[in-house]
Amino acid sequence: MEVDLIIKIAGIGILTGVVTQILKHTGKDDIATFATLAGLVVVIMLVLNIVSDLFSTVRTMFGL
């Protein structure tokens, strides 16, 4: 696993956490929830891209 992927995921998590806390302290809880969901979607897209590459590699290795 590449280290830069882990750093990207951690950076997105930290940024999402900070934005969420700022929005919650200003009383915008609903927007904070959407910000958290947006961060989650971005991370899931990153992970799905890596999993897709993994399946492509497995198909190539076994000739499927």
C-alpha positions as CSV (number, residue, x, y, z in Angstrom):
1,M,0.0,0.0,0.0
2,E,1.3,3.4,-0.9
3,V,2.1,5.8,1.9
4,D,0.7,8.8,0.0
5,L,-2.7,7.2,-0.1
6,I,-2.7,6.9,3.7
7,I,-1.5,10.5,4.0
8,K,-4.3,11.7,1.6
9,I,-7.0,9.9,3.6
10,A,-5.6,11.3,6.9
11,G,-5.5,14.8,5.5
12,I,-9.1,14.6,4.3
13,G,-10.1,13.2,7.7
14,I,-8.4,16.0,9.6
15,L,-9.7,18.7,7.2
16,T,-13.2,17.3,7.5
17,G,-13.0,17.1,11.3
18,V,-11.9,20.8,11.5
19,V,-14.6,22.0,9.2
20,T,-17.2,20.0,11.0
21,Q,-16.2,21.3,14.4
22,I,-16.2,24.9,13.1
23,L,-19.7,24.5,11.6
24,K,-21.0,22.9,14.8
25,H,-19.7,25.7,17.0
26,T,-21.4,28.2,14.7
27,G,-24.7,26.4,15.1
28,K,-24.9,24.9,11.6
29,D,-25.2,21.2,12.5
30,D,-27.0,20.2,9.3
31,I,-24.2,21.7,7.1
32,A,-21.6,20.0,9.3
33,T,-23.3,16.7,8.6
34,F,-23.1,17.3,4.9
35,A,-19.4,18.3,5.2
36,T,-18.7,15.0,7.0
37,L,-20.6,13.0,4.3
38,A,-18.7,14.8,1.6
39,G,-15.4,13.9,3.2
40,L,-16.6,10.3,3.5
41,V,-17.6,10.1,-0.2
42,V,-14.2,11.5,-1.3
43,V,-12.3,8.9,0.8
44,I,-14.6,6.1,-0.5
45,M,-13.9,7.2,-4.1
46,L,-10.1,7.0,-3.4
47,V,-10.4,3.5,-1.9
48,L,-12.7,2.3,-4.7
49,N,-10.1,3.4,-7.2
50,I,-7.4,1.4,-5.5
51,V,-9.7,-1.7,-5.2
52,S,-10.5,-1.4,-8.9
53,D,-6.8,-1.5,-9.7
54,L,-6.4,-4.5,-7.4
55,F,-9.1,-6.4,-9.2
56,S,-7.6,-5.5,-12.6
57,T,-4.2,-6.8,-11.5
58,V,-5.8,-10.1,-10.2
59,R,-7.6,-10.6,-13.5
60,T,-4.4,-10.0,-15.4
61,M,-2.5,-12.4,-13.3
62,F,-5.0,-15.2,-13.6
63,G,-5.9,-14.5,-17.2
64,L,-9.6,-14.0,-16.5
